[in-house]
Amino acid sequence: MPADADFYDLELLLDDDDRALLQRVRGFMEKQVQPIINRYWTRAKFPHELLPGLAELGIAGLPYRGYGCPGKSPLLDGMVAMELARTDPSIATFSGVHGGLAMGSIYLCGSEEQKQRWLPAMARMDKLGAFGLTEPEVGSGASRGLATTARRDGKVWVLDGRKKWIGNASFADLTVIWARDVDDGQVKGFVVEGRPPGYATEDLQDKIALRVVQNAVITLDGVRVPEANRLQHANSFRHTAEVLRMTRAGVAWMAVGCARGAYEHALAYATEREQFGRPIGGFQLVQDLLVRMLGNITASATLCARLSQLQAAGLARDEHASLAKAFCTVRMRETVGWARELLGGNGILLEHHVGRFVADAEAIYSYEGTREMNTLIVGRAITGLSAFV
Ligand SMILES: Cc1cc2nc3c(=O)[nH]c(=O)nc-3n(C[C@H](O)[C@H](O)[C@H](O)COP(=O)(O)OP(=O)(O)OC[C@H]3O[C@@H](n4cnc5c(N)ncnc54)[C@H](O)[C@@H]3O)c2cc1C
């Protein structure tokens, strides 16, 4: 790897211990992940061989306090997400689904007993999590249109419906399923353990982005879940949105990492590749591309760092996370495109890595709220007028 792109030294905002953890994550990603990830990406397989090493890093549920979780700052959590994505956005996404969406749902919406029951094993990555909100017919409109139903039958809930795009679902031990209670019409969260009768997953095939991540369609056909597995503090979509507010900040950081990974490969290439008898990095137009990329990355990372500080102070609102997610993913898409341009034809060869970032950026751009949805959240906040429909 060439010189990194932390141009304004944001890492200096971390203390020595946190910086050391970030370095460990970087070392793991560069030594263990980088050499093998293209092979998995091509075959669209998940590298289960990496799980023990990832678990050893101790980064699952990084910002949560208690329940075996490290209780670190949102800033370190964000920078770790960035660091994972800098080498591979799929591994960052896997981690975001497990530690962010799944553990976060339990941490923010579970009762004390539920947190004690599930989080320590998830923090150790002895149990892996998934998060099922999106459905085949309902993506952006999940707040109003969820069709998966939950019907209470004594001490048990009966779930019926289908979920789509659910990361980790085919191998997760615990899957948080969001469903509409037929009695009060509210969205509630249920932790499905293992593969109960009526529960089936089927991985989506032939994705052109994040091919390492296993995204599944889940079918729920009369799946019975005990009341003890209903997240006790998730009583409406407002609580689902609290989870998404936290994880969207992580996705904004991932977008920085994806852009940064592509930029760093492009920078290295610019110093090695020669045309007209000199390194292409010596051409003004190539430097222009590199500086534009660095500007995007620096602006996005700085925005994310401030968002993390707002989170730590308890001041982050939905619109703060949404602006960061929308802004950073737009800048990421632009940046990876410029990196690809800088590599010429080699930019589309997987062996030069940049092509993988270009493809993976497309998924990061759309998941956890598209640019349009996040724009509408910010638009509503600044005008007081909802423009969703
Ligand atoms: C790789 C990947 C992983 C994912 N992982 C998960 C997961 O683990 N769990 C999970 O629950 N979900 C997951 N998702 C789903 C993801 O959150 C959705 O794809 C996303 O919310 C968008 O929904 P959609 O794809 O159905 O698009 P749609 O909602 O159908 O949107 C299509 C287009 O219409 C636009 N649009 C929609 N409504 C409006 C409006 N009111 N105004 C203007 N434009 C509008 C959108 O912005 C978009 O451009 C994942 C998706 C991907 C691609």
The ligand as a Gaussian input file, in Angstrom:
#p B3LYP/6-31G(d) Opt

LIG

0 1
 C      -26.083000      -5.360000      -1.407000
 C      -27.279000      -5.031000      -0.611000
 C      -27.372000      -5.441000       0.700000
 C      -28.528000      -5.192000       1.446000
 N      -28.633000      -5.700000       2.716000
 C      -29.806000      -5.594000       3.379000
 C      -29.992000      -6.230000       4.654000
 O      -29.072000      -6.869000       5.173000
 N      -31.195000      -6.113000       5.261000
 C      -32.227000      -5.404000       4.719000
 O      -33.296000      -5.339000       5.341000
 N      -32.084000      -4.781000       3.506000
 C      -30.912000      -4.871000       2.826000
 N      -30.747000      -4.265000       1.594000
 C      -31.884000      -3.549000       1.009000
 C      -31.659000      -2.055000       0.846000
 O      -31.760000      -1.415000       2.084000
 C      -32.637000      -1.563000      -0.225000
 O      -32.130000      -1.999000      -1.474000
 C      -32.809000      -0.069000      -0.209000
 O      -33.492000       0.347000       0.940000
 C      -33.582000       0.431000      -1.446000
 O      -34.759000      -0.304000      -1.632000
 P      -35.045000      -0.970000      -3.052000
 O      -33.800000      -1.615000      -3.536000
 O      -36.252000      -1.829000      -2.897000
 O      -35.364000       0.228000      -4.040000
 P      -36.767000       0.984000      -4.229000
 O      -37.301000       1.403000      -2.910000
 O      -37.663000       0.184000      -5.104000
 O      -36.293000       2.286000      -4.994000
 C      -36.032000       2.315000      -6.399000
 C      -35.672000       3.767000      -6.768000
 O      -36.805000       4.621000      -6.503000
 C      -36.388000       5.705000      -5.677000
 N      -37.503000       6.124000      -4.819000
 C      -38.302000       5.357000      -4.046000
 N      -39.199000       6.094000      -3.398000
 C      -38.970000       7.391000      -3.760000
 C      -39.556000       8.658000      -3.426000
 N      -40.562000       8.764000      -2.528000
 N      -39.051000       9.772000      -3.992000
 C      -37.997000       9.693000      -4.853000
 N      -37.411000       8.540000      -5.212000
 C      -37.880000       7.401000      -4.660000
 C      -35.223000       5.148000      -4.870000
 O      -34.426000       6.165000      -4.326000
 C      -34.513000       4.298000      -5.923000
 O      -33.690000       5.107000      -6.721000
 C      -29.589000      -4.470000       0.857000
 C      -29.472000      -4.031000      -0.465000
 C      -28.340000      -4.292000      -1.190000
 C      -28.281000      -3.810000      -2.619000

